[in-house]
Amino acid sequence: MRSRACRLANPCVLFAVLGMRLSARPYPAGPPLRDAAHARLLARFKAQLPRTIRMRTEVPLRVEGDPRAWDAELAQGDDTCKLEAETALRDLQAVDRRVARKLEDDGAERVILLVADTHRNRRVLREFGDLISARYRLDTRAILRQLRSGRLPSASGVCIL
């Protein structure tokens, strides 16, 4: 263990002599795609869609120079519905504010907040869902029922998959 610490200390000393400071950042080991869980959640949702509804991912906002994007967009003819996916809800109000800004800036009418089906996410939605209920009127059953019948959701909603 001591030799590893010494190997890291040597570059620190070298940079200090040069009047600089070495900074390092750890990255998690594992698959190269950091948001693999996010991609799996979107794939589970896409599997629920009939062929008449198209889904494309990473859809930029219609604001020139804006780097933000929707996680996905559902389209049927000229009708569209935006989609934001969350694998781990930590701050429901922050998610809602972010989505509200995107809706307003993009001029979108409705959005599906797609949430991974985990114990923690269900608890957050159960305990604090009333904070966002005015914006997200449809629940998972209503959203999936409308999609499976070949229609985009009639309003915004939360879909847990």
C-alpha positions as CSV (number, residue, x, y, z in Angstrom):
1,M,0.0,0.0,0.0
2,R,2.9,2.3,0.8
3,S,4.3,2.1,-2.7
4,R,1.0,3.2,-4.3
5,A,0.9,6.3,-2.1
6,C,4.5,7.1,-3.0
7,R,3.7,6.8,-6.7
8,L,0.9,9.3,-6.3
9,A,3.0,11.6,-4.1
10,N,5.8,11.9,-6.6
11,P,3.7,13.7,-9.3
12,C,2.3,15.9,-6.5
13,V,5.8,16.9,-5.5
14,L,6.8,17.4,-9.2
15,F,3.9,19.7,-9.8
16,A,4.5,21.6,-6.6
17,V,8.1,22.3,-7.7
18,L,6.6,23.7,-10.9
19,G,4.3,26.0,-8.9
20,M,1.2,23.9,-9.8
21,R,-1.2,21.7,-7.9
22,L,-2.3,18.3,-9.2
23,S,-6.0,17.6,-9.1
24,A,-7.5,14.1,-9.6
25,R,-11.1,12.9,-9.9
26,P,-12.2,9.3,-9.3
27,Y,-14.6,7.6,-11.7
28,P,-16.7,4.5,-10.9
29,A,-15.5,1.3,-12.4
30,G,-17.9,-0.7,-14.5
31,P,-19.6,-0.3,-17.9
32,P,-18.3,2.7,-19.9
33,L,-21.9,4.1,-20.2
34,R,-22.4,6.0,-17.0
35,D,-26.1,6.2,-17.4
36,A,-26.7,2.6,-18.3
37,A,-29.7,2.4,-15.9
38,H,-31.2,5.5,-17.7
39,A,-30.8,3.8,-21.1
40,R,-32.4,0.6,-19.7
41,L,-35.4,2.6,-18.3
42,L,-35.9,4.2,-21.7
43,A,-35.7,0.8,-23.5
44,R,-38.3,-0.6,-21.1
45,F,-40.6,2.3,-21.9
46,K,-40.0,2.0,-25.7
47,A,-41.0,-1.7,-25.5
48,Q,-44.5,-0.6,-24.3
49,L,-45.1,1.5,-27.4
50,P,-47.1,0.4,-30.4
51,R,-45.5,0.7,-33.9
52,T,-47.7,3.8,-34.7
53,I,-45.8,5.8,-32.0
54,R,-42.2,6.8,-32.7
55,M,-39.7,7.5,-30.0
56,R,-36.5,9.4,-30.5
57,T,-34.0,10.1,-27.7
58,E,-31.9,13.1,-26.7
59,V,-34.2,15.7,-28.5
60,P,-32.8,19.2,-28.3
61,L,-35.0,22.0,-27.1
62,R,-36.3,24.3,-29.9
63,V,-34.2,27.2,-28.5
64,E,-31.3,28.3,-30.6
65,G,-28.0,27.6,-28.7
66,D,-29.7,25.9,-25.7
67,P,-27.7,22.9,-24.7
68,R,-30.6,21.2,-22.9
69,A,-32.4,18.2,-24.4
70,W,-35.4,16.1,-23.6
71,D,-34.6,12.5,-22.7
72,A,-37.0,11.4,-25.4
73,E,-39.9,12.6,-27.6
74,L,-42.9,10.5,-28.6
75,A,-44.5,11.4,-32.0
76,Q,-47.6,10.3,-33.8
77,G,-48.0,12.3,-37.0
78,D,-47.6,16.0,-36.0
79,D,-48.5,15.3,-32.4
80,T,-45.7,15.1,-29.9
81,C,-45.2,14.4,-26.2
82,K,-41.9,15.0,-24.3
83,L,-40.4,12.5,-21.9
84,E,-38.0,13.0,-19.0
85,A,-36.6,9.9,-17.3
86,E,-35.4,9.6,-13.7
87,T,-33.7,6.6,-12.3
88,A,-33.3,7.9,-8.7
89,L,-35.5,10.6,-7.3
90,R,-33.6,12.7,-4.8
91,D,-35.2,16.1,-5.0
92,L,-38.7,15.9,-6.6
93,Q,-39.1,19.7,-6.5
94,A,-35.9,20.2,-8.4
95,V,-37.0,17.7,-11.0
96,D,-40.3,19.5,-11.4
97,R,-38.7,22.9,-11.7
98,R,-36.3,21.6,-14.4
99,V,-39.1,20.0,-16.3
100,A,-41.3,23.1,-16.0
101,R,-38.6,25.3,-17.4
102,K,-38.1,23.0,-20.3
103,L,-41.8,22.9,-21.0
104,E,-42.0,26.7,-21.0
105,D,-38.8,27.3,-23.0
106,D,-39.6,24.7,-25.6
107,G,-43.3,25.5,-25.9
108,A,-44.2,21.9,-25.2
109,E,-47.7,21.1,-24.0
110,R,-47.2,17.8,-22.1
111,V,-44.5,15.6,-20.7
112,I,-44.3,12.1,-19.2
113,L,-42.1,11.9,-16.2
114,L,-40.7,8.4,-16.5
115,V,-39.5,7.0,-13.1
116,A,-37.7,3.8,-12.5
117,D,-39.7,1.4,-10.4
118,T,-37.7,1.2,-7.2
119,H,-38.7,1.1,-3.5
120,R,-37.2,4.5,-2.9
121,N,-38.8,6.2,-5.9
122,R,-42.2,4.8,-5.0
123,R,-41.8,6.1,-1.5
124,V,-40.7,9.6,-2.7
125,L,-43.8,9.7,-5.0
126,R,-46.1,8.4,-2.3
127,E,-44.8,10.9,0.3
128,F,-44.3,14.0,-1.9
129,G,-46.2,13.4,-5.1
130,D,-48.8,16.0,-4.0
131,L,-46.0,18.6,-4.7
132,I,-46.2,17.9,-8.4
133,S,-49.7,16.5,-8.8
134,A,-51.0,19.7,-10.5
135,R,-48.6,19.3,-13.4
136,Y,-48.7,15.5,-13.7
137,R,-52.4,14.5,-13.9
138,L,-52.1,11.0,-15.4
139,D,-50.8,8.0,-13.6
140,T,-48.9,5.0,-15.0
141,R,-52.1,3.0,-15.8
142,A,-53.7,5.8,-17.7
143,I,-50.5,6.6,-19.7
144,L,-49.9,3.0,-20.7
145,R,-53.6,2.4,-21.5
146,Q,-53.6,5.4,-23.9
147,L,-50.3,4.5,-25.5
148,R,-51.3,0.8,-26.0
149,S,-54.5,2.0,-27.6
150,G,-52.3,3.8,-30.1
151,R,-52.7,7.4,-28.7
152,L,-50.3,9.8,-27.1
153,P,-51.2,10.7,-23.5
154,S,-53.9,13.4,-23.3
155,A,-52.1,15.2,-20.5
156,S,-48.8,15.2,-18.6
157,G,-48.3,12.3,-16.1
158,V,-45.9,10.2,-14.1
159,C,-45.2,6.7,-15.4
160,I,-43.4,4.2,-13.1
161,L,-41.7,1.4,-15.0
